Structures are given as C-alpha cells and as structure tokens.
Amino acid sequence: MDEKEKTKKTSIGEAFASQYDKIWGMLLQAVDNASDNLWKYFKNAWGYAWNTFHVVEVIFYFTLDDPKVMNWGERANINWEKDNDVKSLEKKAKITKDLVREFIDEIRDSWHIKIKEKPDDHFLSKDDFGTFASNLERHIYSIRHAAHHIGELNTELRDFNDKTIHWQ
C-alpha cells in the first residue's frame, strides 16, 4: 500500500455503497438458497418471496430523492388501493426469483455509482422523507431494516433445511 492509499479517507457515500453491496450479496443468497417449497411458503400473511421482495422495495424507496414518487407494490403488480386482501396475497404468491434478482440488479447497478459520488454534505443534510433528521439517518435505517429481514429469511432457510445465508 502506498502513502496515498494510507491517507485516503473513505467518503460516507463509499461506506454506504460498500454496506449496500453486502446487503445485495446476502439477499441474492436468500433468493438462490431458497427451495421452491420455501419460496412459495406463506403463513399468517408472511411469505418468503414477499419478504425478500419487500426488502428490495424498501431499499429502492430509500434510494429515491423524492419519496412521493414511490408506487408501492407496482413491480409485483399490486395496487394497494384497488386490490383486496385476497387479491394482494395472490399477487404476492406470484413473485418470482427472477423478478427479485432483476430488481436487485437494477438498483445495485444504477444506484451504486450515484451513492458513491454524493458528497458527505449530502448525507449530513436534511432530506424530504420527514421522519429522519438527515440522509445519513435514512440510509442507516434502510440498512438496519434490511438486516432485520435478512435475519428472518435466514431463520426460514434454516427451518426448511436449506443452505443459510453467509453473513457479510
């Protein structure tokens, strides 16, 4: 390691990009390691496929600059205003591994560079999400939320005797 590399500071955006990369890696393991029986598993309105999709959708939401443009459920063809509980459950059950992988790839590929290039001042400033004191807090929350659900997914993998997620 040369002297320049020793003194280079990691930006907040670079640190977040690194942590989101780890989240993507674990989510892809959650998708790939799930047997067909587990992927289709639903109990008490909780489903493995839906939970995996939910994690990606929430991260997508928190990557937006304007929270008002989010159409929740849209990628899964769910319309929360028009679909009743039965209809939305049927649509949740139709979420495929390919849909989740494509969603992950799209966000990871389009947003990775964008977040790395944001100046530290951006993360320290107030955002438009209302519930967070700063963009920094919003992204910390997003990663904590993802880690919580990845833990749930890992428990289900273990309970179904599928290969578990390697923590990154």
MOBEL-V794605 format. One record per pair of residues at least 24 apart in sequence whose ideal C-beta (glycine too) atoms are under 10 Angstrom apart, sorted by sequence separation. I is the first residue (numbers start at 1). J is the second residue. If there is no record, write none. Layout:
i=I j=J
i=I j=J
//
This chain:
i=28 j=52
i=75 j=99
i=76 j=100
i=115 j=139
i=27 j=52
i=30 j=55
i=31 j=56
i=53 j=78
i=75 j=100
i=27 j=53
i=50 j=76
i=49 j=76
i=75 j=102
i=76 j=103
i=27 j=55
i=50 j=78
i=75 j=103
i=26 j=55
i=27 j=56
i=75 j=106
i=23 j=55
i=24 j=56
i=27 j=59
i=23 j=56
i=24 j=59
i=23 j=59
i=50 j=88
i=54 j=92
i=20 j=59
i=50 j=89
i=53 j=92
i=45 j=85
i=50 j=91
i=51 j=92
i=54 j=95
i=47 j=89
i=50 j=92
i=53 j=95
i=20 j=63
i=45 j=88
i=49 j=92
i=50 j=93
i=52 j=95
i=53 j=96
i=56 j=99
i=57 j=100
i=60 j=103
i=45 j=89
i=49 j=93
i=50 j=94
i=51 j=95
i=56 j=100
i=59 j=103
i=60 j=104
i=63 j=107
i=47 j=92
i=49 j=94
i=50 j=95
i=52 j=97
i=55 j=100
i=56 j=101
i=59 j=104
i=46 j=92
i=47 j=93
i=49 j=95
i=53 j=99
i=54 j=100
i=56 j=102
i=57 j=103
i=60 j=106
i=42 j=89
i=45 j=92
i=48 j=95
i=49 j=96
i=52 j=99
i=53 j=100
i=56 j=103
i=60 j=107
i=63 j=110
i=64 j=111
i=47 j=95
i=49 j=97
i=52 j=100
i=55 j=103
i=56 j=104
i=59 j=107
i=63 j=111
i=52 j=101
i=55 j=104
i=59 j=108
i=65 j=114
i=42 j=92
i=49 j=99
i=50 j=100
i=53 j=103
i=56 j=106
i=57 j=107
i=42 j=93
i=49 j=100
i=52 j=103
i=53 j=104
i=56 j=107
i=60 j=111
i=63 j=114
i=41 j=93
i=52 j=104
i=56 j=108
i=59 j=111
i=63 j=115
i=40 j=93
i=39 j=93
i=40 j=94
i=40 j=95
i=39 j=95
i=39 j=96
i=39 j=97
i=67 j=127
i=68 j=128
i=36 j=97
i=39 j=100
i=66 j=127
i=67 j=128
i=65 j=127
i=66 j=128
i=67 j=129
i=34 j=97
i=64 j=127
i=65 j=128
i=66 j=129
i=67 j=130
i=64 j=128
i=65 j=129
i=67 j=131
i=31 j=96
i=32 j=97
i=62 j=127
i=64 j=129
i=31 j=97
i=34 j=100
i=30 j=97
i=31 j=98
i=62 j=129
i=31 j=99
i=61 j=129
i=28 j=97
i=31 j=100
i=32 j=101
i=30 j=100
i=31 j=101
i=62 j=132
i=65 j=135
i=67 j=138
i=28 j=100
i=27 j=100
i=28 j=101
i=31 j=104
i=62 j=135
i=27 j=101
i=63 j=138
i=27 j=103
i=28 j=104
i=62 j=138
i=63 j=139
i=27 j=104
i=28 j=105
i=61 j=138
i=62 j=139
i=25 j=104
i=62 j=141
i=63 j=142
i=24 j=104
i=28 j=108
i=59 j=139
i=62 j=142
i=23 j=104
i=24 j=105
i=27 j=108
i=61 j=142
i=62 j=143
i=60 j=142
i=24 j=107
i=25 j=108
i=58 j=141
i=59 j=142
i=62 j=145
i=24 j=108
i=58 j=142
i=59 j=143
i=62 j=146
i=23 j=108
i=24 j=109
i=59 j=145
i=20 j=107
i=21 j=108
i=55 j=142
i=58 j=145
i=59 j=146
i=20 j=108
i=24 j=112
i=58 j=146
i=55 j=145
i=56 j=146
i=17 j=108
i=20 j=111
i=21 j=112
i=54 j=145
i=55 j=146
i=58 j=149
i=20 j=112
i=54 j=146
i=55 j=147
i=55 j=148
i=56 j=149
i=17 j=111
i=18 j=112
i=55 j=149
i=17 j=112
i=20 j=115
i=54 j=149
i=55 j=150
i=16 j=112
i=17 j=113
i=17 j=114
i=52 j=149
i=55 j=152
i=17 j=115
i=18 j=116
i=51 j=149
i=52 j=150
i=55 j=153
i=13 j=112
i=16 j=115
i=17 j=116
i=51 j=150
i=13 j=113
i=15 j=115
i=16 j=116
i=17 j=117
i=52 j=152
i=13 j=114
i=14 j=115
i=15 j=116
i=17 j=118
i=51 j=152
i=52 j=153
i=13 j=115
i=14 j=116
i=16 j=118
i=51 j=153
i=12 j=115
i=13 j=116
i=14 j=117
i=11 j=115
i=12 j=116
i=13 j=117
i=14 j=118
i=48 j=152
i=11 j=116
i=13 j=118
i=15 j=120
i=48 j=153
i=51 j=156
i=11 j=117
i=12 j=118
i=13 j=119
i=14 j=120
i=46 j=152
i=11 j=118
i=12 j=119
i=13 j=120
i=16 j=123
i=11 j=119
i=12 j=120
i=15 j=123
i=48 j=156
i=11 j=120
i=12 j=121
i=13 j=122
i=47 j=156
i=48 j=157
i=12 j=122
i=13 j=123
i=46 j=156
i=9 j=120
i=11 j=122
i=12 j=123
i=11 j=123
i=12 j=124
i=48 j=160
i=43 j=156
i=48 j=162
i=38 j=153
i=41 j=156
i=38 j=156
i=41 j=159
i=16 j=135
i=20 j=139
i=23 j=142
i=27 j=146
i=30 j=149
i=34 j=153
i=38 j=157
i=41 j=160
i=16 j=136
i=19 j=139
i=23 j=143
i=26 j=146
i=30 j=150
i=33 j=153
i=19 j=140
i=22 j=143
i=26 j=147
i=29 j=150
i=33 j=154
i=38 j=159
i=39 j=160
i=13 j=135
i=20 j=142
i=23 j=145
i=24 j=146
i=27 j=149
i=30 j=152
i=31 j=153
i=34 j=156
i=35 j=157
i=38 j=160
i=12 j=135
i=16 j=139
i=19 j=142
i=20 j=143
i=23 j=146
i=27 j=150
i=30 j=153
i=34 j=157
i=37 j=160
i=38 j=161
i=39 j=162
i=12 j=136
i=15 j=139
i=16 j=140
i=19 j=143
i=22 j=146
i=23 j=147
i=26 j=150
i=29 j=153
i=30 j=154
i=33 j=157
i=38 j=162
i=22 j=147
i=26 j=151
i=29 j=154
i=35 j=160
i=37 j=162
i=13 j=139
i=16 j=142
i=20 j=146
i=23 j=149
i=27 j=153
i=30 j=156
i=34 j=160
i=35 j=161
i=12 j=139
i=16 j=143
i=19 j=146
i=23 j=150
i=26 j=153
i=30 j=157
i=33 j=160
i=35 j=162
i=19 j=147
i=22 j=150
i=26 j=154
i=29 j=157
i=34 j=162
i=35 j=163
i=33 j=162
i=34 j=163
i=32 j=162
i=33 j=163
i=32 j=163
i=33 j=164
i=30 j=162
i=33 j=165
i=32 j=165
i=33 j=166
i=29 j=163
i=30 j=164
i=29 j=164
i=30 j=165
i=29 j=165
i=28 j=165
i=29 j=166
i=27 j=165
i=29 j=167
i=26 j=165
i=29 j=168
i=25 j=165
i=26 j=166
i=25 j=166
i=26 j=167
i=25 j=167
i=26 j=168
i=25 j=168
i=24 j=168
i=22 j=167
i=23 j=168
i=22 j=168
i=21 j=168
i=19 j=168
//
